[in-house]
Amino acid sequence: MTIFLKEGFMAALYDVKAKFSEYVTMAENGGVIEITKHGRTSAVIIGIDEYNNLKKNYKPSFVEQVNKM
């Protein structure tokens, strides 16, 4: 599944650990933060509104539907 996120920026894991509450506030305000580990994106912080929007618009793939049977 491909999810297209709003424009955001990247932050190293060590920086996110040190400033987590700042990044959460940014996500609450509509920001998207890609967390990198060893130079590769490994996680994303998004606000609850964006998360709920993604959940609401999610449509399982054919393979996911078949696997539920």
VENQUI-V35444 format. One record per residue. N is the residue number from 1. RES is the residue in one small letter. NEAR is the number of other ideal C-beta (glycine too) atoms within 8 Angstrom. Layout:
# VENQUI-V35444
n = <N;N>
res = <RES;RES>
near = <NEAR;NEAR>
This chain:
# VENQUI-V35444
n = <1;2;3;4;5;6;7;8;9;10;11;12;13;14;15;16;17;18;19;20;21;22;23;24;25;26;27;28;29;30;31;32;33;34;35;36;37;38;39;40;41;42;43;44;45;46;47;48;49;50;51;52;53;54;55;56;57;58;59;60;61;62;63;64;65;66;67;68;69>
res = <m;t;i;f;l;k;e;g;f;m;a;a;l;y;d;v;k;a;k;f;s;e;y;v;t;m;a;e;n;g;g;v;i;e;i;t;k;h;g;r;t;s;a;v;i;i;g;i;d;e;y;n;n;l;k;k;n;y;k;p;s;f;v;e;q;v;n;k;m>
near = <4;3;5;3;9;7;4;10;7;9;11;9;10;6;8;13;7;6;8;8;6;7;12;9;8;10;14;8;7;8;10;13;15;11;14;12;8;4;4;6;8;7;6;10;11;10;10;6;7;13;9;8;8;10;7;6;6;7;4;6;7;5;6;8;9;7;6;6;4>
